[in-house]
Amino acid sequence: MKQPQAALVTGAGGALGRAIAVRLAADGHDVAVLDRDPVSLERTAEEVEKAGARALPLVTDLRDAAAIEAAVERAEAVLGTPRVLVNNAAVYPSRPFLEIPLAEYEEVVAVNQRAYWVAAQSAARRMSVTGGGAIVNIASITMHGGWSSLASYVSTKGAAVTLTRALARELGPAEIRVNCVSPGAFPTAAEEIHEDPEAYRRHVLDHQALKRRGQPEELAAVVSFLAGPDASFVTGQCVEVNGGWVMA
Protein backbone atom coordinates (compact mmCIF):
# COMPACT_ATOMS: atom_id res chain seq x y z
CA MET A 1 0.00 0.00 0.00
CA LYS A 2 1.24 3.48 -0.89
CA GLN A 3 2.41 5.45 2.12
CA PRO A 4 0.27 8.58 2.69
CA GLN A 5 2.02 11.89 2.19
CA ALA A 6 1.48 14.80 4.54
CA ALA A 7 -0.32 17.98 3.52
CA LEU A 8 -0.99 21.26 5.33
CA VAL A 9 -3.96 23.53 4.73
CA THR A 10 -4.28 26.94 6.38
CA GLY A 11 -7.67 28.49 6.99
CA ALA A 12 -9.07 24.98 6.99
CA GLY A 13 -12.04 25.86 9.19
CA GLY A 14 -13.81 27.77 6.40
CA ALA A 15 -15.84 26.36 3.54
CA LEU A 16 -13.10 26.52 0.91
CA GLY A 17 -10.33 25.34 3.22
CA ARG A 18 -12.45 22.45 4.46
CA ALA A 19 -13.25 21.31 0.91
CA ILE A 20 -9.56 21.47 0.00
CA ALA A 21 -8.53 19.47 3.07
CA VAL A 22 -11.15 16.80 2.42
CA ARG A 23 -10.16 16.50 -1.24
CA LEU A 24 -6.49 16.11 -0.33
CA ALA A 25 -7.50 13.43 2.15
CA ALA A 26 -9.40 11.61 -0.59
CA ASP A 27 -6.28 11.89 -2.75
CA GLY A 28 -4.31 9.96 -0.15
CA HIS A 29 -2.79 12.67 2.03
CA ASP A 30 -2.79 12.84 5.77
CA VAL A 31 -3.75 16.45 6.46
CA ALA A 32 -2.69 18.97 9.09
CA VAL A 33 -5.42 21.58 9.23
CA LEU A 34 -4.68 25.05 10.62
CA ASP A 35 -7.17 27.65 11.78
CA ARG A 36 -7.72 29.83 14.83
CA ASP A 37 -11.31 28.63 15.42
CA PRO A 38 -11.16 25.29 17.27
CA VAL A 39 -14.83 24.43 16.65
CA SER A 40 -14.72 24.77 12.87
CA LEU A 41 -11.29 23.15 12.83
CA GLU A 42 -12.59 20.09 14.63
CA ARG A 43 -15.39 19.75 12.08
CA THR A 44 -12.83 19.82 9.29
CA ALA A 45 -10.72 17.20 11.04
CA GLU A 46 -13.77 14.95 11.30
CA GLU A 47 -14.47 15.33 7.58
CA VAL A 48 -10.85 14.53 6.74
CA GLU A 49 -11.04 11.35 8.78
CA LYS A 50 -14.30 10.37 7.11
CA ALA A 51 -12.44 10.64 3.81
CA GLY A 52 -10.04 7.98 5.06
CA ALA A 53 -7.01 9.98 6.15
CA ARG A 54 -5.40 11.03 9.37
CA ALA A 55 -6.20 14.57 10.47
CA LEU A 56 -4.13 16.79 12.72
CA PRO A 57 -6.09 19.86 13.85
CA LEU A 58 -3.74 22.66 14.89
CA VAL A 59 -5.30 25.75 16.41
CA THR A 60 -2.98 28.43 15.06
CA ASP A 61 -2.98 32.21 15.08
CA LEU A 62 -1.67 32.92 11.59
CA ARG A 63 -0.79 36.46 12.62
CA ASP A 64 2.00 34.91 14.69
CA ALA A 65 5.02 33.77 12.64
CA ALA A 66 6.37 31.67 15.51
CA ALA A 67 3.02 29.90 15.85
CA ILE A 68 3.08 29.00 12.15
CA GLU A 69 6.57 27.57 12.42
CA ALA A 70 5.55 25.58 15.50
CA ALA A 71 2.51 24.19 13.66
CA VAL A 72 4.61 23.05 10.69
CA GLU A 73 7.10 21.46 13.07
CA ARG A 74 4.29 19.65 14.89
CA ALA A 75 2.77 18.47 11.62
CA GLU A 76 6.11 17.05 10.53
CA ALA A 77 6.56 15.25 13.83
CA VAL A 78 3.12 13.62 13.68
CA LEU A 79 2.42 13.14 9.96
CA GLY A 80 5.84 13.29 8.35
CA THR A 81 7.52 15.87 6.14
CA PRO A 82 4.89 17.91 4.32
CA ARG A 83 4.77 17.34 0.57
CA VAL A 84 1.86 19.72 -0.04
CA LEU A 85 1.10 23.15 1.43
CA VAL A 86 -2.06 25.08 0.62
CA ASN A 87 -1.99 28.69 1.78
CA ASN A 88 -5.69 29.45 1.95
CA ALA A 89 -6.36 31.52 5.08
CA ALA A 90 -7.63 35.06 4.65
CA VAL A 91 -9.42 37.84 6.46
CA TYR A 92 -11.48 40.40 4.58
CA PRO A 93 -12.70 43.39 6.60
CA SER A 94 -14.86 45.71 4.52
CA ARG A 95 -14.26 49.44 4.95
CA PRO A 96 -13.73 52.41 2.62
CA PHE A 97 -10.04 52.95 1.94
CA LEU A 98 -9.89 56.38 3.55
CA GLU A 99 -11.30 54.95 6.78
CA ILE A 100 -9.06 51.87 7.17
CA PRO A 101 -6.98 52.09 10.36
CA LEU A 102 -3.35 51.12 9.95
CA ALA A 103 -3.73 48.38 12.56
CA GLU A 104 -6.51 46.75 10.53
CA TYR A 105 -4.43 46.89 7.35
CA GLU A 106 -1.47 45.35 9.15
CA GLU A 107 -3.61 42.48 10.42
CA VAL A 108 -4.85 41.73 6.90
CA VAL A 109 -1.26 41.72 5.64
CA ALA A 110 -0.21 39.47 8.50
CA VAL A 111 -2.81 36.80 7.72
CA ASN A 112 -3.19 37.08 3.94
CA GLN A 113 0.39 37.81 2.97
CA ARG A 114 3.00 37.34 5.68
CA ALA A 115 1.52 34.00 6.80
CA TYR A 116 1.77 32.71 3.22
CA TRP A 117 5.44 33.68 3.18
CA VAL A 118 6.21 32.13 6.58
CA ALA A 119 4.33 28.88 5.92
CA ALA A 120 5.88 28.51 2.46
CA GLN A 121 9.37 29.12 3.79
CA SER A 122 8.92 26.67 6.65
CA ALA A 123 7.46 23.95 4.44
CA ALA A 124 9.92 24.50 1.59
CA ARG A 125 12.91 24.14 3.90
CA ARG A 126 11.65 20.67 4.70
CA MET A 127 10.57 19.77 1.16
CA SER A 128 13.94 20.79 -0.27
CA VAL A 129 15.76 18.02 1.61
CA THR A 130 13.16 15.30 1.02
CA GLY A 131 12.65 15.33 -2.74
CA GLY A 132 10.40 18.32 -3.32
CA GLY A 133 6.70 19.02 -3.09
CA ALA A 134 3.95 21.40 -4.11
CA ILE A 135 2.76 24.73 -2.75
CA VAL A 136 -0.60 26.17 -3.81
CA ASN A 137 -1.46 29.74 -2.87
CA ILE A 138 -5.06 30.95 -2.95
CA ALA A 139 -5.58 34.38 -4.52
CA SER A 140 -8.90 36.02 -5.52
CA ILE A 141 -10.84 37.30 -8.51
CA THR A 142 -10.85 40.70 -6.80
CA MET A 143 -7.23 41.33 -7.79
CA HIS A 144 -8.25 41.80 -11.43
CA GLY A 145 -10.62 44.73 -11.16
CA GLY A 146 -10.40 45.98 -7.64
CA TRP A 147 -13.37 45.82 -5.28
CA SER A 148 -14.60 48.83 -3.36
CA SER A 149 -14.02 48.81 0.41
CA LEU A 150 -11.66 45.83 0.18
CA ALA A 151 -8.35 47.52 -0.60
CA SER A 152 -6.40 45.61 2.07
CA TYR A 153 -7.72 42.25 0.95
CA VAL A 154 -7.31 42.97 -2.78
CA SER A 155 -3.72 44.11 -2.41
CA THR A 156 -2.70 41.03 -0.43
CA LYS A 157 -4.35 38.70 -2.94
CA GLY A 158 -2.35 40.29 -5.73
CA ALA A 159 0.74 39.66 -3.62
CA ALA A 160 -0.13 35.95 -3.48
CA VAL A 161 0.26 35.77 -7.25
CA THR A 162 3.60 37.55 -7.41
CA LEU A 163 4.92 35.48 -4.49
CA THR A 164 3.87 32.36 -6.40
CA ARG A 165 5.93 33.36 -9.43
CA ALA A 166 8.99 34.31 -7.40
CA LEU A 167 8.95 31.06 -5.43
CA ALA A 168 8.31 28.93 -8.51
CA ARG A 169 11.46 30.34 -10.09
CA GLU A 170 13.61 30.00 -7.00
CA LEU A 171 12.38 26.66 -5.66
CA GLY A 172 12.12 24.84 -8.99
CA PRO A 173 15.66 23.41 -8.79
CA ALA A 174 14.61 21.67 -5.55
CA GLU A 175 11.61 20.09 -7.37
CA ILE A 176 9.18 22.27 -5.44
CA ARG A 177 6.35 23.42 -7.66
CA VAL A 178 4.49 26.60 -6.68
CA ASN A 179 1.16 27.53 -8.24
CA CYS A 180 -1.82 29.71 -7.48
CA VAL A 181 -5.59 29.34 -7.70
CA SER A 182 -7.78 32.44 -8.01
CA PRO A 183 -11.36 31.71 -6.90
CA GLY A 184 -14.36 33.66 -8.04
CA ALA A 185 -17.40 34.35 -5.89
CA PHE A 186 -18.07 31.06 -4.17
CA PRO A 187 -21.01 30.85 -1.74
CA THR A 188 -19.26 31.23 1.62
CA ALA A 189 -19.65 33.31 4.75
CA ALA A 190 -17.63 36.04 3.01
CA GLU A 191 -20.76 37.11 1.14
CA GLU A 192 -22.21 38.50 4.33
CA ILE A 193 -19.81 41.45 4.24
CA HIS A 194 -21.91 42.95 1.43
CA GLU A 195 -24.68 45.37 2.41
CA ASP A 196 -27.21 43.39 0.36
CA PRO A 197 -25.98 39.77 0.02
CA GLU A 198 -28.91 38.77 -2.15
CA ALA A 199 -28.24 41.59 -4.61
CA TYR A 200 -24.59 40.55 -4.65
CA ARG A 201 -25.57 36.98 -5.55
CA ARG A 202 -27.60 38.29 -8.49
CA HIS A 203 -24.63 40.44 -9.49
CA VAL A 204 -22.39 37.35 -9.52
CA LEU A 205 -24.68 35.41 -11.85
CA ASP A 206 -25.08 38.41 -14.13
CA HIS A 207 -21.31 38.53 -14.66
CA GLN A 208 -20.42 34.83 -14.83
CA ALA A 209 -20.52 32.95 -18.13
CA LEU A 210 -21.83 29.93 -16.22
CA LYS A 211 -25.16 30.89 -14.68
CA ARG A 212 -24.83 28.94 -11.46
CA ARG A 213 -22.80 29.24 -8.31
CA GLY A 214 -19.56 27.35 -8.03
CA GLN A 215 -19.16 24.87 -5.19
CA PRO A 216 -16.14 24.63 -2.87
CA GLU A 217 -15.51 21.09 -4.11
CA GLU A 218 -14.94 22.48 -7.62
CA LEU A 219 -12.22 24.77 -6.34
CA ALA A 220 -10.73 21.90 -4.35
CA ALA A 221 -10.51 19.81 -7.50
CA VAL A 222 -8.23 22.40 -9.13
CA VAL A 223 -6.06 22.59 -6.03
CA SER A 224 -5.89 18.78 -6.07
CA PHE A 225 -4.67 18.83 -9.67
CA LEU A 226 -1.96 21.41 -8.98
CA ALA A 227 -0.81 19.55 -5.87
CA GLY A 228 -0.77 16.16 -7.57
CA PRO A 229 1.34 14.19 -10.05
CA ASP A 230 -0.73 15.14 -13.10
CA ALA A 231 0.64 18.69 -12.73
CA SER A 232 4.24 17.54 -12.45
CA PHE A 233 5.40 20.01 -15.13
CA VAL A 234 3.22 22.93 -14.03
CA THR A 235 4.71 25.69 -11.90
CA GLY A 236 4.45 29.46 -11.60
CA GLN A 237 0.86 29.50 -12.88
CA CYS A 238 -2.35 31.09 -11.58
CA VAL A 239 -5.53 29.23 -12.51
CA GLU A 240 -8.80 31.17 -12.56
CA VAL A 241 -11.79 29.29 -11.14
CA ASN A 242 -14.63 31.80 -11.46
CA GLY A 243 -17.27 30.46 -13.84
CA GLY A 244 -16.04 32.70 -16.63
CA TRP A 245 -16.47 36.02 -14.81
CA VAL A 246 -12.89 37.08 -15.52
CA MET A 247 -11.07 35.49 -18.45
CA ALA A 248 -7.37 36.22 -18.06
N, C-alpha and C positions, 0 to 999 in steps of 0.2 A: 504494500500500500504506500502511496506517495505521502511523504512527510508534509504536514501542513506548514505553510510559510506564514510568518507574522505580518500583520498589517496594523497601521495606526490611523484612526480617523478622528480629527478634531471637530468640535461642534456636533458631536454624534447624538446629542439629545434632541435635536430638532428634526423636522420631517425629512429634509434632504440628507442630513448626516446619517440618520437612522437607516434610510433606504440604501445609502452607500455601504454602510457597515454590514447590513444583512446580505447585500449582493456579494460583497467580498467573502463573507462567510460561506455562501452558497458556492463560490468559486474555489473553495478549499483553503481559505486563510483563517487562522486564528486571529481574532481582532481585539486590539486594545482600543477602547472607546473613551474619548476625553471630552469632558464638558464640566461646567461649574454647577449644574443643577443635578443633584444626586437622584432625584425622583425620575426625571426623564432619562437619565443615564442608565438607571437600573432597568427601565423598560426596554431600552435599546439592547442592553446585555441579554435580556431574556429572549428577544427576537433573534439575536445572533446565535444563541444556543439552540433555539428551535430550528435554525437553519443547519445545524449539525456541526458547529464549530465551538471552540473555546472562546469565551468572552472575558475580557479583563476591564471592568469599569474603573476609570481613574478620574476622580473628582479633581479638576485642575482649573486654577485661575489662569487663563491664557494671557492675562496682563502681566504675569510674573514670569520672567525668563527662567529663573531658577526652578520654578515649579514645572515648567515644560521640560527642562532637562531631566528633572527627577522622574517625571512620568515616562519619558523615553527609556531611561535607565531601568525603571521598574518593569516596563513592558519587555525589554530585552531579557531581564532576569527570569521572567515568568514564561514568556512565549517564544523567546529566541530572538535573534537579530532581525529587526524589521526589514522586510523586502519591499514593502509598499507603505507610503505615507500619503494620506489625503488631507490637505490643508483646506478645511471647509468652514471653520468657525467664523462668524461675523456678527457685529452689532451694527445697528442702522438707525440711530436716533434721527428723527425728522425735525428740522428747524431751519428757518431762513438763514442763509449764509451770514448776513450781517449781525445775526443774533447768536451765533454759535460761540459759547465760551471756549477759551483755549483748553481748559481741562477736559471738556467733552471731546473736542477734536483729538487730543492726545490719547484719550481712552480708545477711540475708534482706531487710531493708528496702531496702538498697542495690540489690539485683538486682531484686526484685519490685515495688518501689514507686518509689524514686528514679530508677532507670534509665528507667522508663516516662515519668516527668515530663521528664527531660532529653532523651530521644529525641523525645518529642512536641513539646517546645518548639523543638528544633533543626529538626525537619522542618516544623513549622507556620510558622516564620519564613520558610522558603523557599516553602512552598505559598502563603502569603498574598500574595506578590508575583507569582505565576505562575498565578493563576486558581483556586486552591483544591485540594482533595484529600480524602483519607479516611484516618482513623486508626481502627484497630480494636485495642482492648485485650482481652487474654485474662484472664478472671477464673477462677472455680472454683465448682463445686457446694458445696464445703466452707463457703462463706461463709453458707449458709442455715441450717445446723444446728450448725455447729461440729464439729470433729473432734478427738478426744483426741490429745494429744502433737503437735499441729500449730498451736499458737497463733500462732506468728510467720507462718507461711504463710497461715493463714486470715485474719488481720487485714490482711495486705497485699493479698489478693485482694478483700476488701471495699473497700479503698481504690481499687482499679482501677475499680470501678463508680462510686464517687462522683467520681473524677477525670474519668471519661468524661462524666458529666452536667455538671460544671462547664465542661469544655472545649467541649462541644457548644454550650452557651449562649454562651460568649465568642467562639468561633471561627466560629460560624455566619455572621455578617456577611461574613466573608472566603471564604464558600463552602467551608469545611472542615467535613466531617461527621465526627463522633466517635461511635463505637458500641462495644459490648462484646459478647463472646461468653463464655458461662459453660459450660465443658465438664463433663460428668459423668465417670464412671470409665472412661476409655479404656484399652485394654491397652498400657501403656508401661512403661518401666523404673521409673517411680515406684511401681509396685505392690510392688516388692521392699522398700520400707521397712516393710511390714507384717510382723509376726512370723510369720504363716501366710498367705502370698500366695494359696494355693489356697482357704482358707476365706474370704478377702476376696473372691475372684472369685465364690464362691457367694453371698456376702452381696450383692454388686452385683446379680446376677440376681434374687435374692429381692425386691429393692426396686424394680427397674425395671419399668415397664409393658411394655416390649418385652423379651422374654426372650432377648436375644442381646447380645453385646458390640458397641459402636459401633466404627467404624474411623476412623483419623485422617483419611481422605479425606472422611468425612461431616462432620467438623468443618470441614475446609478449604472445603467447599462453602458453608457458611454465612458464613465469612469472605469468600469470593469474592463472595457476594451483597452483603454490607455494603460491600465495597470498590468495587463496580462500579456501573454506570449504572442498573441496575434498582432500586437503593436510593437514588436521587437525592433523595428527600424523606424519608429516614429518618435521624434523628440523635438522640443522647442515649438510645439504647435498649440494653438488655442482653438478648440472646437466649440462652435456655437450650437446650443441646444435650446431653441426658442420658438419652434413652430413656424419659422419663416418670418418673424417680425423684423429682425435685422439680418441681412444677407451680406456678410463681409467676405 
